[in-house]
């Protein structure tokens, strides 16, 4: 009898044990914030792999679940900005602010500034950048962006100051050194500009940076250094046509006209419509008395830019050397009408 009782008890223990092992664990119901965060994380993953439309859908769902969760607004605005949907960007950011958002306010105003920049709303852009820097005095990108605005407005001292603040606050890109170098150039601080362009080249040896440094060497009369930098620019990017033109100008100034003509021709091979190279080649042809070729280049310049008075003056000079007095007078008169004062003097001195 005891045997059966023991077996029965063991069977019951086995059943209880089995029931304990098979019982599902009840998870607590996730909060709305947890659900919103999960959707946001999924959206961020989609954004990271460039599935921006899916990311926007997930962000909208996240905000439906928890409208007070800030991250979805910020990521949504960034995606809209990157998609160039500026009205939507502005709406998202303003909705965030209207809802009492307080997180990452410096980033919010920086996004406002970038959006206003793209839509050419300069006063609004500056106001947003000033607010961003007021909120976060260490926001390097905001200083850099404001520096660019100052530069475009011709306030090179303010631009230089902002570029310096950007560098001091961790923006060590090649672009910021290059742009600060351009501020120095506009302030006629040529040695300082050389230093900044050199730093830009150290970070990233781009053709444009070599070209910019070369232009300063040329202004300083360091022609060998200028030619070397223009050549380095061409090595870095054989399609960077401005380097051929710049090197040609230096060689022309050294009266190495055949080499200059070759450089201007190489420039035009890459960029046939670059009128600066056409005009420069025309002048070089004039210097070596290849008058017909000079006139052909000036004709092409005038066809492309009919309101450039200098070109008419140059062509008039060539026609004078070709003993085409009437043609020269007509070109000088046209140049004078377009505001070239020296051409007016040429016309009056030769019209009788």
C-alpha positions as CSV (number, residue, x, y, z in Angstrom):
1,X,0.0,0.0,0.0
2,X,2.8,2.4,0.9
3,X,4.5,1.5,-2.3
4,X,1.5,2.7,-4.4
5,X,1.2,5.9,-2.3
6,X,4.9,6.7,-2.9
7,X,4.5,6.1,-6.6
8,X,1.4,8.3,-6.6
9,X,3.3,11.1,-4.8
10,X,6.2,10.9,-7.2
11,X,3.8,11.1,-10.1
12,X,2.2,14.1,-8.6
13,X,5.6,15.7,-8.0
14,X,6.5,15.0,-11.6
15,X,3.3,16.7,-12.8
16,X,3.8,19.7,-10.6
17,X,7.5,20.0,-11.9
18,X,6.3,19.7,-15.5
19,X,3.7,22.3,-14.9
20,X,6.3,24.6,-13.3
21,X,8.7,24.2,-16.3
22,X,5.9,24.7,-18.9
23,X,4.4,27.8,-17.4
24,X,5.0,30.9,-19.6
25,X,6.7,33.9,-18.0
26,X,4.4,36.9,-18.1
27,X,6.3,40.0,-19.4
28,X,5.2,43.4,-18.1
29,X,3.4,45.6,-20.7
30,X,5.9,48.0,-22.3
31,X,5.4,51.7,-21.6
32,X,4.5,54.1,-24.4
33,X,8.0,55.5,-24.2
34,X,9.6,52.1,-24.6
35,X,7.5,51.4,-27.6
36,X,8.4,54.8,-29.1
37,X,12.1,54.2,-28.4
38,X,11.9,50.8,-30.2
39,X,10.3,52.4,-33.2
40,X,12.9,55.2,-33.2
41,X,15.7,52.7,-33.0
42,X,14.3,50.8,-36.0
43,X,14.0,54.1,-37.8
44,X,17.6,55.0,-37.1
45,X,18.7,51.6,-38.4
46,X,16.7,52.2,-41.7
47,X,18.2,55.7,-41.9
48,X,21.7,54.2,-41.5
49,X,21.2,52.0,-44.6
50,X,19.6,54.9,-46.6
51,X,16.0,53.6,-46.3
52,X,14.8,57.0,-45.5
53,X,11.2,56.6,-46.6
54,X,10.8,53.6,-44.2
55,X,12.6,55.6,-41.5
56,X,10.1,58.4,-41.8
57,X,7.2,56.0,-41.5
58,X,8.7,54.5,-38.3
59,X,9.4,57.9,-36.9
60,X,5.8,59.0,-37.5
61,X,4.6,55.9,-35.7
62,X,7.0,56.6,-32.8
63,X,5.5,60.2,-32.5
64,X,2.0,58.9,-32.6
65,X,2.8,56.6,-29.7
66,X,4.6,59.3,-27.7
67,X,4.4,62.9,-29.0
68,X,6.7,64.1,-26.2
69,X,9.6,61.9,-27.3
70,X,12.2,64.3,-28.8
71,X,14.6,62.1,-30.8
72,X,12.1,61.3,-33.6
73,X,11.5,65.0,-34.3
74,X,15.3,65.6,-34.6
75,X,16.0,62.6,-36.9
76,X,12.9,63.3,-39.0
77,X,14.0,66.9,-39.5
78,X,17.5,65.8,-40.5
79,X,16.1,63.3,-43.0
80,X,13.8,65.9,-44.5
81,X,16.6,68.4,-44.8
82,X,18.9,65.8,-46.5
83,X,16.0,65.1,-48.9
84,X,15.8,68.9,-49.6
85,X,12.3,69.1,-48.4
86,X,12.7,72.4,-46.6
87,X,9.1,73.2,-45.9
88,X,8.7,69.9,-44.1
89,X,12.0,70.4,-42.2
90,X,10.8,73.7,-40.9
91,X,7.3,72.3,-40.0
92,X,8.9,69.4,-38.0
93,X,11.3,71.7,-36.1
94,X,8.6,74.2,-35.3
95,X,6.2,71.4,-34.1
96,X,9.0,70.2,-31.8
97,X,9.5,73.6,-30.4
98,X,5.7,74.2,-30.0
99,X,5.4,71.0,-28.1
100,X,7.9,72.2,-25.5
101,X,10.9,70.4,-26.8
102,X,14.1,71.3,-24.9
103,X,16.6,68.6,-25.8
104,X,19.5,69.3,-28.3
105,X,18.3,72.8,-28.9
106,X,21.6,73.8,-30.3
107,X,21.2,71.2,-33.0
108,X,17.6,72.3,-33.6
109,X,18.8,75.8,-34.4
110,X,21.7,74.6,-36.5
111,X,19.3,72.6,-38.6
112,X,17.2,75.8,-39.0
113,X,20.3,77.6,-40.1
114,X,21.2,75.0,-42.7
115,X,17.7,75.0,-44.0
116,X,17.6,78.8,-44.3
117,X,21.0,78.7,-46.1
118,X,19.6,76.4,-48.7
119,X,16.6,78.7,-49.3
120,X,18.7,81.9,-49.3
121,X,17.1,83.4,-46.2
122,X,20.3,85.0,-44.9
123,X,18.9,87.0,-42.0
124,X,17.0,84.0,-40.7
125,X,20.2,81.8,-41.1
126,X,22.3,84.3,-39.1
127,X,19.7,84.5,-36.4
128,X,19.6,80.7,-36.1
129,X,23.4,80.4,-36.0
130,X,23.6,83.1,-33.4
131,X,21.1,81.3,-31.2
132,X,22.9,78.0,-31.7
133,X,26.2,79.5,-30.5
134,X,24.4,81.2,-27.6
135,X,23.1,77.8,-26.5
136,X,26.4,76.1,-27.1
137,X,29.5,78.2,-27.2
138,X,31.5,75.1,-28.4
139,X,29.5,74.3,-31.5
140,X,32.3,74.4,-34.0
141,X,30.2,73.7,-37.1
142,X,28.0,76.7,-36.3
143,X,31.0,79.0,-36.1
144,X,32.2,77.6,-39.5
145,X,28.9,78.1,-41.1
146,X,28.5,81.6,-39.8
147,X,32.0,82.3,-41.0
148,X,31.0,81.4,-44.5
149,X,28.1,83.8,-44.3
150,X,30.4,86.6,-43.1
151,X,32.8,85.8,-46.0
152,X,30.0,86.0,-48.6
153,X,28.9,89.3,-47.1
154,X,32.5,90.7,-47.5
155,X,33.1,90.9,-43.7
156,X,36.5,89.1,-43.8
157,X,37.5,90.0,-40.3
158,X,34.4,88.4,-38.8
159,X,34.7,85.5,-41.1
160,X,38.3,84.9,-40.0
161,X,37.3,85.1,-36.3
162,X,34.6,82.5,-36.8
163,X,36.8,80.2,-38.8
164,X,39.4,80.4,-36.0
165,X,36.7,79.6,-33.4
166,X,35.6,76.6,-35.5
167,X,39.1,75.3,-35.5
168,X,39.5,75.9,-31.8
169,X,36.3,73.9,-31.2
170,X,37.3,70.8,-33.1
171,X,36.5,71.5,-36.7
172,X,39.8,70.4,-38.3
173,X,38.6,69.7,-41.8
174,X,40.6,70.7,-44.9
175,X,37.7,73.0,-45.9
176,X,37.9,75.2,-42.8
177,X,41.7,75.7,-43.2
178,X,41.2,76.5,-46.8
179,X,38.4,79.0,-46.1
180,X,40.3,80.7,-43.4
181,X,43.2,81.0,-45.8
182,X,40.8,82.7,-48.2
183,X,39.9,85.2,-45.4
184,X,43.6,85.9,-45.0
185,X,44.0,86.4,-48.7
186,X,41.2,88.9,-48.8
187,X,42.8,90.7,-45.9
188,X,46.1,90.8,-47.8
189,X,47.7,88.7,-45.2
190,X,49.6,86.5,-47.8
191,X,52.1,84.7,-45.6
192,X,49.3,83.7,-43.2
193,X,47.2,82.6,-46.1
194,X,50.0,80.3,-47.2
195,X,50.1,78.7,-43.8
196,X,46.4,77.9,-43.8
197,X,46.4,76.6,-47.4
198,X,49.3,74.4,-46.5
199,X,47.4,73.0,-43.5
200,X,44.4,72.3,-45.8
201,X,46.8,70.4,-48.2
202,X,48.2,68.4,-45.2
203,X,44.7,67.3,-44.3
204,X,43.6,66.6,-47.9
205,X,45.8,67.4,-51.0
206,X,43.0,68.6,-53.2
207,X,43.6,70.4,-56.5
208,X,41.7,73.5,-55.4
209,X,43.9,73.9,-52.3
210,X,47.1,73.7,-54.4
211,X,45.5,76.2,-56.8
212,X,44.7,78.6,-54.0
213,X,48.2,78.5,-52.5
214,X,49.6,79.0,-56.0
215,X,47.6,82.1,-56.5
216,X,49.1,83.6,-53.3
217,X,52.7,82.6,-54.4
218,X,52.0,84.4,-57.7
219,X,50.8,87.6,-55.9
220,X,54.0,87.4,-53.8
221,X,56.2,87.1,-56.9
222,X,57.3,83.6,-56.0
223,X,56.7,82.3,-59.5
224,X,58.5,79.0,-59.3
225,X,56.5,78.0,-56.2
226,X,53.3,79.1,-58.0
227,X,54.1,77.1,-61.1
228,X,54.9,74.1,-58.9
229,X,51.7,74.3,-57.0
230,X,49.6,74.7,-60.2
231,X,51.4,71.6,-61.5
232,X,50.6,69.7,-58.2
233,X,47.0,70.7,-58.6
234,X,47.0,69.1,-62.1
235,X,48.6,66.0,-60.8
236,X,45.9,65.8,-58.1
237,X,43.1,66.3,-60.7
238,X,43.9,66.5,-64.4
239,X,40.4,67.9,-65.0
240,X,40.9,70.9,-62.8
241,X,41.0,73.4,-65.6
242,X,41.6,76.5,-63.4
243,X,45.1,75.1,-62.6
244,X,46.0,75.1,-66.3
245,X,44.8,78.7,-66.7
246,X,46.6,79.8,-63.5
247,X,49.9,78.3,-64.6
248,X,49.5,79.9,-68.0
249,X,49.0,83.3,-66.4
250,X,52.2,83.0,-64.4
251,X,54.1,81.8,-67.5
252,X,52.7,84.7,-69.6
253,X,53.8,87.2,-66.9
254,X,57.3,85.7,-67.3
255,X,57.0,86.2,-71.0
256,X,57.0,82.5,-71.6
257,X,54.2,82.9,-74.1
258,X,54.4,79.6,-76.0
259,X,54.2,77.7,-72.7
260,X,51.4,79.9,-71.6
261,X,49.4,79.3,-74.8
262,X,49.9,75.6,-74.3
263,X,48.5,75.8,-70.8
264,X,45.5,77.9,-71.9
265,X,44.8,75.4,-74.7
266,X,45.0,72.5,-72.2
267,X,42.5,74.4,-70.0
268,X,40.1,74.8,-73.0
269,X,40.4,71.1,-73.9
270,X,39.0,70.4,-70.4
271,X,36.5,73.3,-70.3
272,X,35.9,74.7,-73.8
273,X,33.6,77.5,-72.5
274,X,36.0,79.0,-70.0
275,X,36.3,82.5,-71.4
276,X,39.1,83.6,-69.1
277,X,41.4,81.1,-70.8
278,X,40.2,82.2,-74.2
279,X,40.9,85.8,-73.4
280,X,44.3,85.0,-71.8
281,X,45.3,82.9,-74.9
282,X,44.2,85.8,-77.1
283,X,46.5,88.2,-75.2
284,X,49.4,85.7,-75.4
285,X,48.8,85.3,-79.2
286,X,48.9,89.1,-79.4
287,X,52.2,89.3,-77.6
288,X,53.8,86.9,-80.1
289,X,52.1,88.7,-83.0
290,X,49.8,85.9,-84.0
291,X,47.1,88.4,-84.6
292,X,44.6,86.3,-86.6
293,X,44.6,83.7,-83.8
294,X,44.2,86.4,-81.2
295,X,41.2,87.9,-83.0
296,X,39.7,84.4,-83.3
297,X,39.9,84.0,-79.5
298,X,38.5,87.4,-78.8
299,X,35.7,86.7,-81.2
300,X,34.8,83.5,-79.3
301,X,34.9,85.5,-76.0
302,X,32.6,88.1,-77.3
303,X,30.2,85.5,-78.6
304,X,30.0,84.0,-75.2
305,X,30.1,87.2,-73.2
306,X,28.9,90.1,-75.4
307,X,28.9,92.6,-72.5
308,X,32.6,92.2,-71.5
309,X,34.1,95.5,-72.4
310,X,37.7,94.4,-71.8
311,X,37.5,91.9,-74.7
312,X,36.4,94.6,-77.1
313,X,39.3,96.7,-76.0
314,X,41.8,93.8,-76.5
315,X,40.4,93.0,-79.9
316,X,40.6,96.7,-80.8
317,X,44.3,96.7,-79.9
318,X,44.9,93.7,-82.1
319,X,43.0,95.3,-85.0
320,X,45.1,98.4,-84.7
321,X,48.3,96.3,-85.1
322,X,46.7,94.7,-88.1
323,X,46.2,98.2,-89.5
324,X,42.4,97.8,-89.4
325,X,41.8,101.3,-88.0
326,X,38.0,101.3,-88.5
327,X,37.7,97.9,-86.8
328,X,39.8,99.1,-83.9
329,X,37.8,102.3,-83.5
330,X,34.5,100.3,-83.5
331,X,35.8,98.0,-80.8
332,X,37.2,100.8,-78.6
333,X,33.9,102.6,-78.9
334,X,32.0,99.5,-77.8
335,X,34.4,99.0,-74.9
336,X,33.9,102.6,-73.9
337,X,30.1,102.2,-74.0
338,X,30.6,99.2,-71.7
339,X,32.5,101.3,-69.1
340,X,36.1,100.8,-70.0
341,X,37.6,104.3,-69.6
342,X,41.0,103.6,-71.2
343,X,39.2,102.4,-74.3
344,X,37.4,105.8,-74.5
345,X,40.8,107.5,-74.5
346,X,42.0,105.2,-77.3
347,X,39.0,106.0,-79.3
348,X,39.3,109.8,-78.9
349,X,43.0,109.7,-79.6
350,X,42.6,107.8,-82.9
351,X,39.2,108.8,-84.3
352,X,40.6,111.7,-86.3
